[in-house]
């Protein structure tokens, strides 16, 4: 994932009295902002991928009912307590979820259109094409996209979604991504690194340490997990330790032979 860091700097509020320039922008703050925007875009994408399922098949079933057939649910005497509470506005249309993840009580076509149209608007707001349009994607735009999605869900489901529904969990910052591909994409603030021109942009340094004081320079940086680099460095370190140990063993063997050779010579003379 790449970002134009200079545009992010330009979107940051500077103290005009201090006459700070973009080149004096501290990279520590830049990393935090880029990480927040990056993870925020991922959250919007996850919600946008779940809303079409909500529009087609209604809210999610409780975890203990997901994946079960109707016969199994009857046999186990399970009941969805949220089915009667979470009714879509304007009436429902039954569309069975073949994988058994959602209850099948979907919103009508009009409400479905509200959800799907909002998904497209939210995606467009944080789309990579904004860069081509010379628009800087900020955290405020990410929050606006989340608010649009939250508002559309509230229009269709005024009583709210079940607490186990992934969309509600995303809105409430309660999502559980463990064991999923999405968890590998999220970057924690302390795992973030920015790279430009093959160099790591270290925290604590300023933008001018890399580009000088030319504020017209366009900087496209790459965000990366420090964990990946850490594993690479650890592999290199362990490899070097192994090679050094091998060399040390060979050296000791050579020294042993050198010490042993005079005694061997004297024993042969005595014989």
Secondary structure, DSSP 8 states (H G I E B T S, - for coil): -EEEHHHHHHTS---GGGT--GGG-BHHHHHHHHHHHHHHHHHHHHHHHHHHHHHHH-SB--TTTTT--HHHHHHTT---TTTTT---TT-EEE---TTSSB-SEEE-HHHHHHHHHHHHHHHHHT-THHHHTT----HHHHHHHHHHHHHHHHHH-TT---TT-HHHHHHTT----TTSHHHHH---GGGEEEEETTEEE-TT-BTHHHHTT-TT---EEEEEEHHHHHHHHHHHHHHHHHHHHHHHHHHHHHHHHHHHHHHHHHHHHH-
